[in-house]
Amino acid sequence: MLVPFLITAIIILGAIVFYLYYLAPKLNPKNKAEILLNENRIDEAIVEFKKVLEQRPLDSTIHWRLSGLYLGQDKIDLTINHLENIIEINRYNADVEKGDVYKLLADLYLQRGDKLKAFEKFYELLKEYPSDSEALYHVGFMSLGQEIFETAYRHLETLSRLKKKNFEILFGAGIAALQSQRTTESIALFGEALSLQPDSDITNIAMAFALYRKKDFKTAVNYAKHIVDNSKDEDALLVGKRLLAFLYIETKKNAMAIKLFDELKEYCVQNDYDEELKVMLYDFGFANLVDDRKEEAYAVWNQLYQKERNFRNVLDLVTRLRKEMEIKPGAKPDDSKPVITEAGTWRDKAFPDRFLWNICGLKSEQNMDLQSIIAAGRTSGSRERKISDDSESPKESASAIQEMYKLDAESFRSVSYRVCEKLGLVIDEIMTTYRESDGVDFMATQKEGKAKTLIWVRRWKDANIGEIPLRNFAQAINDTKSKQGYFITTSPLSPAGESALKGLSKVTVVFPEELAGLLKGLV
């Protein structure tokens, strides 16, 4: 009896061992999938992995394996589904690294044309991997394309230090720096870019413009002249010659400027560039006037007047200059200002603030709301809460304001620009200000709501803001057809100013205490 029992027990034990060590592993969907993969039976392996997920839907490793298999089959949507599941599960290990998941998903979003989702994933990736080159690249250039210059500069400048000797990155960082009023930094970045591609037309133009903005006209001449002497591109030559002509005006080389403007005029005539010709005639007239050649200036402007009577202020210029020329020696002149006084405005408005931006080739043709992604996660609240958070103690406030007083005109404008960025305003235009040393004006768009906004920044010393400046500002808001205005001041309001403010619904005053908070990290 014992022998049959032992034989039966051995058979049962063998069956158990056979099942546990041979049959069960083969029947396990995960193991079966691995076996099928070794046999290159991909579709059958996918079926088995999906069986595993039916039992363990939160297994991020299986989702990762499936995403890889679908990617190999070029099934992008299915790959994305599993990667999104991994992010939702939020469990990572040595086989499934968070950085790999986010980068792959962002790349696939780009491949699918979903740039907004791609930006979101790259931006989130940088929170944990701030030195990831791919994420820095995409966040930087996508922000730049959408004119979010502060974010673009921060990421591209970081990338330029990680990826040295990369022309594209250096040029992009330089443009972001210049557009965010970091002129000195832009010059350094353009210089590095030119060390790699010294004959790049757009970079030489950008460098010349940066130096032009810094009023380093003599150095700017070298870069503009390089374009004129070496470029084979007609558009670059047109821009380079006009810029060089203005630089010659600034460096008192009037005859050379006149020669260039004359060449530009003839070039436009020969190529039937009618709109460009009007601009060149306008410039050519002023160049002659600056050189005290009134008759030549009058002849040129009269030619422009015949082409288009309403071109800028040409009618006024022709009329006034004619009167000046008719005044006989010794006769008493009339009360009108000499036409030469208009030359300063002509030079200041020769190139719009966005001129370089519009020709640099980095502006995106597709509008995307990246700002909402950038703002996500930040503390949101009312303006009152914001004022409370940003306000400094009286001692700290006074110190920050004193530092602002010490800034030179260019640095003051740059800091003012970044203060506006902190207030959620996107600068569209830097306007001509009556005294650049203690005031700067901007036209901007509010990021939330897209409201057109006029901004005045004033750093007046030893003078409270009274009723008249505020009412003038309110009038300027209406004149510019803005929806609202921000009056940013280093000085408190007088009692009359505080009383007037209550009736000015479009005016928001940023007081010194709040300004001091906004100046954190800027001065």
Number of C-alpha atoms within 10 A of each C-alpha: 5 7 8 9 10 11 11 12 12 12 12 12 12 12 13 14 13 12 14 12 11 11 13 15 13 16 13 13 20 20 16 18 25 18 14 17 16 11 10 11 13 18 14 13 24 23 13 21 20 18 16 18 16 11 9 11 14 16 17 24 17 21 24 19 17 22 27 16 19 19 16 12 13 11 13 17 15 16 24 21 14 22 22 17 16 24 15 11 13 11 14 16 9 7 11 17 13 18 17 12 22 23 18 18 25 26 22 20 20 15 12 13 11 13 20 17 18 25 24 18 22 25 23 17 22 18 10 11 15 14 15 17 18 14 25 26 20 21 25 29 25 22 27 25 21 19 22 21 24 22 20 29 26 16 25 29 22 19 23 23 12 14 14 11 14 15 20 11 23 27 26 27 30 32 31 33 27 27 26 23 24 23 25 17 18 27 22 15 25 26 19 19 25 19 12 13 13 14 15 16 25 18 23 26 26 26 30 30 24 28 21 20 17 14 14 16 21 15 14 24 21 15 24 27 20 20 26 22 12 12 16 11 11 10 11 19 22 17 19 25 22 23 25 27 28 26 26 21 21 17 14 13 14 21 16 17 27 24 14 21 25 17 16 25 21 14 16 19 13 9 9 11 12 12 9 15 20 21 17 23 24 24 28 26 27 28 28 21 21 20 16 13 13 20 15 16 25 22 14 20 24 22 16 23 21 10 13 13 13 12 13 13 11 18 18 12 22 20 13 16 20 16 14 17 12 9 12 9 8 6 7 8 14 10 6 9 11 14 19 14 10 12 15 10 10 13 15 11 12 15 14 13 16 12 11 18 17 11 14 15 10 18 17 14 8 8 11 14 11 19 15 12 16 15 11 10 8 8 7 10 8 8 10 9 11 15 17 13 12 16 19 21 12 11 8 14 19 16 13 22 21 16 13 21 16 11 16 13 15 18 17 22 23 20 21 27 24 21 21 20 21 13 15 16 23 24 23 15 15 17 16 14 13 10 10 15 17 19 20 24 21 24 20 23 21 18 16 10 7 12 15 20 24 27 28 20 22 20 20 16 11 9 12 16 20 18 17 12 12 21 17 10 20 23 13 16 22 14 9 12 12 19 16 19 25 22 19 23 23 28 19 19 21 14 13 13 18 16 13 16 20 9 10 14 10 16 22 16 18 20 17 23 24 22 22 28 22 26 20 12 7 14 16
